[in-house]
Amino acid sequence: MKKLKYSPDYTEKMRELKKYLDFQYGENVRKKIIKEIGSRVRSLREYEQVGINVHDMYGVDTDCLCIFVAKNYVFYRIEPNCIYVVNIYNEREDFMMDLFGIKTASQETEYYWGE
């Protein structure tokens, strides 16, 4: 069974997520969601191929895989000695732009939202 290794970006985003959940919904909800994410990520040690291949799904030149858990996308890579958890994105975030530099919003959408 491989070890899990977490990127600094993932670690920081999890800290932010915990604070947000505490503020918005309280400790009980935060514990439930963080436990669900943690459990699913830890399960990658045994079932590393369970994620969706990002290259096959989106046509992006990457070796990342993705799992969806608790309204969040968790991106990871399978390395020879570990499972490297790259980052986590809420379903409302534009992970394609952040991870791969691919713009997914149309000009009209950006104009409408003032982005």
C-alpha positions, 0 to 999 in steps of 0.5 A: 500500500502506497503512502499519501503525500499532500501538496502545500496547495492542497493542505492550505485549501483544506485549512481554508475549507475547514474555516469556511465550513465552521463559519458557514455551517458550524463544527458538526457539519465541518467534521462530517465533510472533512471526515468524508473527504479524508476517508475518500482520499485515504481510500486511494492508497488501496484503490489508486485507479478509482479516479477519472483520468483527467486527460481522457475526460478533458483532453488535457496533457496531464497524468492527474486523476480526479475524484469527486467528494462532498461537492469538491474535486480532488486531483491526484497523481500516482507516483512510483512510491506514493499517491500525490494529492495535488489540490482540491477545488470546490465544484464552483471553482474554475479548476481548469484555469487554475490547474491547466490555464484553460479558460472555460468561461465565455466572454459574455459570462465574464462580462455579466459577472464582471470578471 
